[in-house]
Structure formats: C-alpha cells, structure tokens
Amino acid sequence: MHGFQVLNLIGIVDSQGIYAADTVLVPIEDRDRCSALKKMGKTVVAVDLNPLSHTARTTEVTIVDNIVRAVPNMRSIVEELGGVTVPELQRMLKDYDNRRVLRDALDEISAHPQESF
C-alpha cells in the first residue's frame, strides 16, 4: 500500500466533539461510556434494544430500537422539529419521561412474545 496509510478511527475523540457537547448520542448499549458521560454532566441519548439494560435505565432519553431503524427515524423527527424554538425543545426534554418509555417498551415486548421467534 505504497503512499497510503490505513487509520484506525476507533477511540479517536475530537476535543470539539464530546467535550464541547451538552448532549451525546450513544448508539449501542455501553454502560461505562454512559456513566462517564453522565459524570461529565452530559445529557445522554442511547439507542438500546434492551429496555432493562443499565444504559437504558440511566440515560435521559432511551430509544428502544435497532440502530439501523432508529437513525432514519431520528432524522425524520429532527426535520419535523426544525422550526421549534430552543425553549420549547428544552421543555420537551424536561417533560420527557424515560421510565414511562421503558415501561411502554416492556409492555409492547411482553404483549407480543411469539412474534420474536
């Protein structure tokens, strides 16, 4: 591979990224990362298939879904909320009940166990 260098980008953090952010998306269950981010005072949004996981139960916003489905849905929601004011967005976050979302996800899962197989 003359003239080319292969870079491993895993583990590289941009100092203007996570450290400067007030909210961080964790795309998979990651207990240690979520705990560290919360200790830094970050609002943590996680995508997690398991509503009983430590990550799901400790983040401010949990999206109980597969990341492949969640990202396009998140994009659509962002586009829908494009005209909403910052104070209104802050109110929406304050009113968001992650525990209720997790209970609803568990109710949905337990209502349709046979469809999982």
Secondary structure, 3 states (H helix, E strand, C coil): CCCCCCCCCCCCCCCCCCCCCCEEEECCCCHHHHHHHHHCCCEEEEECCCCCCHHHHHCCEEECCCHHHHHHHHHHHHHHCCCCCHHHHHHHHHHCCHHHHHHHHHHHHHHCHHHHC
